Amino acid sequence: AEIINNKKSALVTFSAAWCGACKMQKSLINDLADRSQESDIVIAFVDVDTEAELSQRFQIKSIPTTIVFKNGEQIFRKSGLLSRRNLDQLVNETK
């Protein structure tokens, strides 16, 4: 609710601690967060094991899955690893 009702853009990645691809994605997103501190985008991670209801609500079928919200609306969704270049592009496009 906090992200959907927020006027800021948000990049949310659904992942799990046991998922190797998720660990790689998280590292890239943390790097993006460090480089985008002055950006108005909110970056969040959702653990599918501890947030099963939320994962079900967003119909997460595979991980990692990254969803970008702008003004509460989903504007991007992709399952699988995103490259550093893709992540940078997403942040630039949602400003």
TIVEX-704441 format. One line per 10 residues: their letters; for each residue y, x, z of C-alpha. Coordinates in Angstrom, 3 decimals, decimal comma. Each point is the difference from the previous one (the first is absolute). Example, Ala and Ser with C-alpha at 12.3 -4.5 7.8 and 13.67 -1.06 7.14 Angstrom:
BEGIN
AS = -4,500 12,300 7,800 ~ 3,440 1,370 -0,660
***
This chain:
BEGIN
AEIINNKKSA = 0,000 0,000 0,000 ~ 2,377 2,852 0,844 ~ -0,361 1,478 -3,475 ~ -0,010 -3,265 -1,939 ~ 3,080 -1,336 1,818 ~ 1,828 3,299 -0,340 ~ 2,703 0,492 -2,636 ~ -1,041 3,634 -0,413 ~ -2,678 1,031 -2,455 ~ -3,346 0,945 1,496
LVTFSAAWCG = -2,920 2,114 -1,162 ~ -3,154 -1,022 1,872 ~ -3,308 1,817 -0,365 ~ -3,226 -1,584 1,211 ~ -2,494 2,676 1,016 ~ -2,636 1,040 2,546 ~ -0,514 3,102 2,122 ~ -3,453 0,668 -1,500 ~ 1,213 -0,160 -3,622 ~ 0,458 3,404 -1,675
ACKMQKSLIN = 2,215 -1,322 -2,803 ~ 2,130 -1,777 2,612 ~ 0,556 3,276 1,850 ~ 1,232 1,625 -3,217 ~ 2,249 -2,993 -0,744 ~ 1,391 0,017 3,540 ~ 0,898 3,688 -0,310 ~ 1,922 -0,661 -3,228 ~ 1,765 -3,032 1,481 ~ 0,961 1,894 3,164
DLADRSQESD = 1,490 2,697 -2,223 ~ 1,864 -2,710 -1,923 ~ 1,311 -1,432 3,274 ~ 1,286 3,421 1,042 ~ 1,798 0,390 -3,333 ~ 1,326 -3,584 -0,016 ~ 1,476 -0,201 3,486 ~ 3,342 -1,144 -1,347 ~ -1,598 -2,671 -2,152 ~ 0,005 -3,638 1,078
IVIAFVDVDT = -3,733 -0,361 -0,605 ~ -2,297 -0,723 2,941 ~ -3,330 1,828 -0,156 ~ -2,964 -1,403 1,917 ~ -3,756 0,431 0,281 ~ -2,461 -2,747 0,860 ~ -3,463 0,920 1,284 ~ -2,395 -2,511 -1,568 ~ -2,473 0,407 2,869 ~ 2,472 -0,920 2,735
EAELSQRFQI = 2,038 -2,475 -2,077 ~ -2,798 -1,946 -1,700 ~ 1,955 -3,273 -0,026 ~ 2,990 1,603 -1,693 ~ -2,266 1,745 -2,488 ~ -1,641 -3,309 -0,803 ~ 3,376 -1,711 -0,381 ~ 0,992 2,532 -2,665 ~ -3,486 -0,096 -1,560 ~ -0,676 3,701 0,395
KSIPTTIVFK = -3,261 0,693 -1,824 ~ 0,140 3,809 -0,213 ~ 1,898 2,767 1,727 ~ 2,429 1,548 -0,199 ~ 2,059 -2,894 -1,324 ~ 3,765 0,394 -0,189 ~ 2,327 -2,994 -0,203 ~ 3,768 0,164 -0,454 ~ 2,165 -2,860 1,224 ~ 3,633 -0,577 -0,933
NGEQIFRKSG = 1,964 -2,776 1,676 ~ -3,265 -1,291 1,432 ~ -1,694 -0,313 -3,395 ~ -2,913 2,089 -1,186 ~ 1,197 1,977 -3,038 ~ -2,781 2,588 -0,329 ~ -3,640 0,289 0,976 ~ -2,581 2,667 -0,807 ~ -3,351 0,982 1,427 ~ -1,012 3,638 -0,044
LLSRRNLDQL = 1,917 3,225 0,336 ~ 3,580 0,187 -1,172 ~ 1,372 3,355 -1,065 ~ 3,087 1,559 1,525 ~ 1,802 -0,784 -3,250 ~ -1,049 -3,676 0,137 ~ 1,159 -0,283 3,604 ~ 3,363 1,600 -0,767 ~ 0,435 -2,370 -2,929 ~ -0,799 -3,025 2,193
VNETK = 2,619 1,004 2,559 ~ 2,615 0,583 -2,706 ~ -0,727 -3,344 -1,667 ~ 0,265 -1,994 3,226 ~ 3,400 1,289 1,071
***
